[in-house]
Structures are given as C-alpha cells and as structure tokens.
C-alpha cells in the first residue's frame, strides 16, 4: 500500500520522533536521502553544478545540508537564499564549510546541471511569491529536484492555486503526501522518491493500491464453488443507438472474475454473437451494471435495477438519472464532465480540484464515486480515497470506460465492497492496458482481453 498522509498527520509524527532523537537528527536523515537522490539523478557528483533555491523553512535546511553532502562528493554547489534573514543557519554553515557558496541572484550563479527546490515546505499555502516566480522562470529548462513537494502546490488537496515548480523528481520524507498522488499537483511532482526517516504514522486518508494489495483482494474461487456461488453480474448497458457499449461492458464483466454474466439490454443480438457464454434476459444477479451506452433507456434501466435491491455500478447515461442517494450500495463511475453535470459546476472546476469534488459527490449521493482520469480517484463517504496511478496515457480511448464499468460490476457481484471494487477494478483496468499496449496504443477490447493475464500474474506466488 502506498499511503498518503496529511500535513497535520506528518507534523504530529515528526514531533513525536523529534522528542526521541538528538537535535538535528531528523533533518540530517532527510538531507542524506535528498543528496543520494540528486546524485542518482545526475549519475554522480564530481564536476556537476547544483543550484539550491533555499526558503525559510525546514525544506531550505534540508537543501542546505544536502548541498554540503553534494559538495563533499565534488559537486560545485551554490545557494540562492530566498528566505531572507530566516535561513537555516546551521545548514548554511555546513554548506559553506564544504566549499559551497551563496549567490545574490540567478544571474550571479553558474548555469546548473540541476536545481534543488527548497523554497516552500509542506506547510506552504498558495502559489509562489513574485521573487520566487522570477527565479523559477529564469531557470526554466533546467531539471528540478523538489524537496518534499514542488513549491507552490497545495499538499493536502492536490490543487495548484498559482505559479509553482515543475519537478523532474520529488524527494519526500517519511510518507507520501496527497499532492504526490492527486492531480493536478501530482503532474508537477515528476518521479517521486520516498526516503524513510522513521515516522510512526496513523492510517492514511488517501492510498494507492500496489500489486500485492490487489492480489489479496482478488476474488478466488474455492474448491467447492460453482458458477452461482462465485457471483452473477447483470449488465443493463447498450442500446439500439449504442450497441457497442453493451458489448464492451459485457467484455469487462466477462473476464472470469465471476461465475456468470447476465445481459438484459438493448443490444442482445450483438452481445450474444460476441459473447456466447453470456445468458441473455432478466434474472437474479448479485450486482447490476447500468448505463453504459444506455441512451434514453438508461433511466428506466436504473429504476428497474434499484428495485432489485442489489449493489449497482452506474456509468455514463445512467448517471444523468442519479439525483440523490440510490438506497443500495453503489459505485458511480463518472469522468470529469459527467461529475461536473451531477454537481452543477463547470468541468474546469472538477479538473482543477478532482479530490475535493469526488469527495463532495460521495457525500451528496451516499455512494462510492470513481472519478476517471490520469490518476483515477475512488472516494467513499467519510473521505477515504484510493488513487490508481498505473494506467498508461493510451488508455484514454473510446469504450475503455464501458469495459471498466463491467469489470467493477463483476468484482461487486463477486463480493467486494463498492470501494474495493472501484479500487481493484481501476487498478486491473490500468494494468491490463499497460499489458495489452506494451508501451504503445491499445483499444478497449484489448484491455478486456488482457485482464485474465494480469490476474494470473497477480496470483503467482510472488504476490500472494
């Protein structure tokens, strides 16, 4: 599990650890990890030029101590002090003692091989100040290693309020922060390198499943099981206008994770031709998937499915008929535009603050909300969120959302909670796209076809 904690949680854990350690130990641990990451990024230290952008907080101290370590390894290290008289004095003394120097402005510095961003720490609010913006703009094009988070992003929300640093690498300490996982801030982080500094942390409000977590949650049949005990998922998707959506939704559901798929929609002939194993017609199920390509029939299909009293996955056209709690366990799977319509806001607002809006929708509709995107969010009422980060950009293709809805429905019918079905389903969906595309283009049918391959790899002894 990759856990992402809030600033308050991190500060509390740091306070407890500081009380138990000699003064300066925690900062030196962080600085050592930062220096190692910079050396790894540069491929060595000797002869390299490093520019430290040093703010007034602990991140500035981390940067200065790391700069001293880099200077000992033969790097030419310069520091631009953006925190005024509140610079970390011991860190600065350590840098100067190792031959580093302070420059008055960017023009007075040598063009560096890398910039270390220690301007603003995890407690910073809002965008960068004008003086810092000018420095960052002057250095545009030089790779940046950020200390903890890129300066200017909001750590606890993943939002970006104004000018900010765009990092190639972010080195963080103790735990991931929410900004490392949640867009748009996550896009500014680049590759994230975690340094263990010994923090004892509480449960995290935001998490990202890893392969071993998904393997542990996969529904695996027992020796005495049969197709009905493994679960039956019903699909009410597709229509005369959008028959392909029904086929793709069934493809996602019919990946072997349940014992049977039942189809009761407007594209039965095409579905049966593509999936002869699927039972066509109404009947008993453990979960329904509703809405993908449902067109004008989606509202009626949602009402019929709600009346069965089983868990639901509601996608695409079905979401337009959701105006409040559904009174059954539910997983809603909107993209940003659909979520914006559900909440009565502009799409741009959702894209600027996806975490905030996913959580708001989960509370408003008393359901788990899976907000599709580069980093997909799965939010449940109460605030817990899972983030899926494994999907390649190629997954942004027509029909992939239909496959995802069917896949999540199968997991729901197999007995997973809506939250786990959304988190596991989106992870499998992204991993299947990466497997099928192998670094290149992928289509929605390819994604569905690759799910069993991904599951076999997860169930290998190394993951279970």
N, C-alpha and C positions, 0 to 999 in steps of 0.2 A: 504494500500500500504506500502510495506517495501522499503524505499528509501535508496540508497547507494550513498554517495557523494564523491567527490574527496578531496584530502588533501587541495588543494587550496581553495575550497569552504568552508571547515571546518575552516581553518585558518582565512579566512575573517570573517566568522560568529563569531568565538571566539574573534577576535579583536574588533568587534563592541560591544560584550557583556562585554568584559573586561573594555572598556571605561566607561560603565554604572554601574559597580559594584565596591565595595571596593576591594582593593588589596587582592589577595589570595582566594576570594570567589569561583571562578570557580574551582580551584584546590581542595578546600575542598569539594565542591559538588561531584566532581568526586571521590575523595578518600572515601567519605562516602558511595557512591554506590558500590565502589570496596570492601570495608570492609564488607558490608552487603552480597555481593555475595560470598565472601570467607567463611563467617560464615554459609551461607546457604549450600555451598558445603560441609563443614566439619560437619554440623549438630550441630554447637555450637563452642564456643571458648575456654572454660576453659580447661586447661591442654593440649591443642593442640600445636604442634610445627610448626611454619611458618618460612620459609626462604625467604627473599626478595632478588632478584637479581636486583640491582639498577644501572641504567645507568645514563648518564649525563643530560638527557633531562627532560621534564615535566613528562614523564611516570615514571621516577625514583622518582620525587617528589610525584606523586600520590601514588606510592607504599609505600613510607616512611610515609606519613600521614595516609594511610590505616593501615599500620603496627602499628602506635600509637593507632589507634582505636581498633585494634585487641588485643593489649597488655592490654588496659583498660578492655577488656572482658575476661581477664585471660589467653590469649594465650602467649606462650613463643615465642618471635619474635626476629629473628636475621637477620642482613642485611649484604650482601656481596656487597661492593662498587666496581662496575666495571667501573665507570666513572671517576676515579682518583680524582683530586682536584676540578672537576666541579660538584660535588654532590650538590643537592639542600639542602642548609644549614638549612633553616627553617624546612624543612621536617625532616632532620636528628635530629635536636634539639628536635622536637616534639616526635620522636620515643624514643630518649634517656631519655627524661623526663618521659615517661611512663614505663620505665624499660626495653626497648629493648636494644639490644647490637649489636655492629659491630664485625664481624669476618673477619680474614685476608684472609682466603681461605676456600674452601669447606671442606677440611679435618678438619678444626677447628670448623665446625658447627655441631650441633646435626642433626641426620637424621630426616628431617622434615616430617610432615604429608602432607604438600602441599608447593609448590614453587610458589611464585608470580613473574611473569616475567615482570620486568620493565626495561629491558636492553635497548631496542631501541623503539622509538616512531613512530608515523605515518609519520614523515619526514625522516625516515631512508632509506638508499639505500643499495642494495646488501645484501649478506649473513652476518652472524655473524663474528666478529673478532676471531682470533685463541684462545685468552684467554677465551672468552665467550663460544666458541665451547667446550673447555675442561671442563668447568664448567657444561654445559648442558649435556654433555656425562656422566660425573661423577654422575649426578642426574637422569639419565635415569631410568624410572620405578616409579619415584615419580610423582604424578599428579601435573599438572601445571595450574594455573590460569593466563592468559595473560592479561596485561593492554593494552587496545585498540586493538592491533593486536599482534599475536605471533611474537616475534623478528626475523628478517631475511626474512620476506616475503615482496613482493612489494605491497604496499597498493592500488595503483591506477590501477594496471593491473591484480592482482590476480596471478602473476607469482612468482616462487620461484627460485632465482638465485644461491643458495648455501645452506650451513648449516643453519638450522632455528629451532625454538622451535615448538614442537608439544604440543598443549594445550588440556586439558580436557574441560576447559571453557575459553571463552574470554569475558571480560567485556569491552564494548565500550561506548563512551560518546557522547550524542547529536544526533547521527545518525549512521546508519550502514555505513561502508566503503566498497568499491568494493571488497576488499580481503575477506570480510566476506561471500560473495555470490558466488564468481567466483573461480572455481578450477584452479590450484591445491592448492592455498593458503587457500581456504575455508576448505579443508580437515584438515589443520593444526589448525583450529580455535576451533574445538570441538563445544560444545553448546555455542551460542552467547547470551549474556545478555546485553540489552541496558539500559543505565542509562540516563534519561532525565536531561540535565543541562540547558535547556532554550535557545538553539540556534535557531535563525531565519534563515532558510536556503532557498536557491533558488531551482528550480526544479532539480531533480537528473538525472544524465545521465544513471544510472543503477537502475532498480527497480525489485521488486518481487511482483507479484500479490498475494493478500490474498483472502480468500473465498468471502468476501463481494465485492471485486473488480470484481471477476469472475461472481458473481451473477448479478451485474449491467450490465455486457456486454453480458450476455446470450441472444440469440435471442428468444423472447417470442411472439407467435402469438397473433394478436388482434382478437376481436370477429368476425370481418367481413372477416378475412383471409381465404384463401383456399390454396390448395397444391402448386399452381403456385406462388402465392404472397409470400409464405414462402420460396421459392427458390428451384431450381432444381440443384443438383450437378451431374456432369458426371464423370464417372470413366473409364479411359483407363489404366488398370493395369492387370497383369496376362498374361499368355501365355500358349501354349501347354506344355512348359517345366516347368513353374512355375504357375500352375493354382491356387494353394492355396493362392498365394499372391493376386490374384484378389478377391478371396472370402474374405480374411481378410481386404483388403482395402475397399471393399463394406460394410463389417461389421462395420468398423469405420465410414463410411459415413451414414449408415442406423441406426442411433441411435435416430432418432426422432427429430433432430435439424433442418431438412429441410422438405419440403413438399414431395419431390420425389427424388429418386436416379435413374439415368440412367446409364446403363453399356454398353460399346462399346469396348470390348476387346477380347482376345483370349481364354477366359475360360467361355464363355457364358452359356454352358450347366450346368457346376458345380455351377456357380453363381446363375442361376435361380433355380436350385434344392435346394440350401441353403437359398435363399432369394426370395421367390415367389413374394414379393411385388415390386421387382426392375423391371423397364422397360428395356428390352434388345434391343439395337440398337441405332444408331446415332439419334441426335435430338437437340433441343435447350436447352441450360443449362445456368446457371449464373456463373458457375466455372467448370473447369476440374481438375481432379487429374490424373497425368500421371507418369508412370514409375515403380511402384512397381511390381517387377517380370515380367517386360515387355520384358526382353531379347532382342533379335535382333530387335524386332518390336518397341522398345521404342522410337528410334529417329524419326521414321515415325509418331508415335502417338503424339509426342511432336509437330512436324511440323503441323499436322492437327489441334491440339488444339490451337496453336498460331494463326492460320489463322482465328479462330472463334472470336478472339479479346476480349475474356472474361478472368478474372483472372485465374491464374494457381497455383496449387501445384505440384511441380516437385520433385520426390523422386527416390532413388535407380538407376535403369538402365537409367532412363530419365536424370539424372544429367550428365551422360557421354556425352550427346548431347548438353549440355549448354556450349557455348564458349564465351558468351558475353551477354549483355542486351537482354531481351526477348521482349521488346517493349509493354508489357502488365503488369498490376500489378501481381507480382509473389512472391510466397513463396517457397524457396528451402529448402529441409529437409535432409541434409547430416549427416552421422556420421563422426567421425574424419578422417577415412581412405578415405572416398569419398571427403571430403573437401580438404584433402591433395592433391589428384589427380587433383582436379579442380584448385588448386593454384600452382601446380608444386613443392610442398615441401614434406618433409618426414612426415609421420604420427606422429612421436615423436615430431616434431616441433609444430604441431597443439595441441597435448595433453599437451605440456608444456606451451602454450600461447593461449588457446582457445578464449579468448576475443579478442585479437589482430587479430587473423586470421578470426574470424567470422565478425568482423567489416571490415576487408580488403575485404572479399568476397562480403559483402553487397555493398560496393562501386564499386568493379570491375564489378559485374553483375547487378547493379542497381536494386536490389531485396532485399526482406527481407530474411535473412538466419537463419534457425532454426538448430543450431548445437546440435545434440543429445549427451547426456552424463549424468553423475551422476547429475550434475546441468546443465540442458539444457539452452542454450542461444538463444535468439531470437533478432537478430541485424538488424536494418534498416539503409539505407543510411543516413548519417548525424551523426551516432554514438549512438543513443538511443538504449538501450538494456534492455530486460526483461529476468529475470532468473527464472527458475522453479526449486524449491527445494523440492517439495512434493513427488517425485517418490521414491518408495522403491527399494532396490537393486534387488529384484526379477523381476523387470520389464525388466531387461536385458535378454530377451528371444526371440527366433526366432518368427518372424511375428509381434512383437509389433510395429515396425516401419511402417508396412503396415497399421495397424489399425490407427496409429497416422496420417498418410497422409490422409486417408479417413475422419477422424474426422475434421482435419483442413480444408479440402475441403468443407465439409458441412457448417462449420462456414463462410467460404469465400462466398459460394453461398447464405447464409442467410443474407449477407450484411456487415459482419465485414471486416475491412481493413486487408491486409496481416499481418501486425504487430499484431493486436489484435487477428486475427485468430490463429496465431502461439502461442501467449502468452496464450490465453484461451484454445486452443486445447491441448497444452503440459501440462497445469495445470489439465484439466479434465482427460487426459490420465494417469497422475501420480496418481491423487486421485482415479481414477477408479481401478488402480492396487492395491493401498492400501486397497480399499474397498473389492475387489474381493479376494485378498490374505489373508486379516485379519492377517497380520504378517507372512504369510507363502508363499509357492510357488504359482505362478499364470501363466496362459497361455494367449496367445494373444486373443483367443475367449472370455475368461473370462473377459478380460479388456474391450472389446467392449460391452459385455453384461451388465457391471456394470455402464456404462456411464449414462443411464437414472436414476439409483438410486442416483448417485452423483448429477445430475441436480435437482432431486426432493428435496434433502436435501438443496441445494443452494437456491432454490426458496421458501423455508419455510420462514415464517415471520421474523425470527431472522436474515436473511441475506439480505433481500430486504426492 
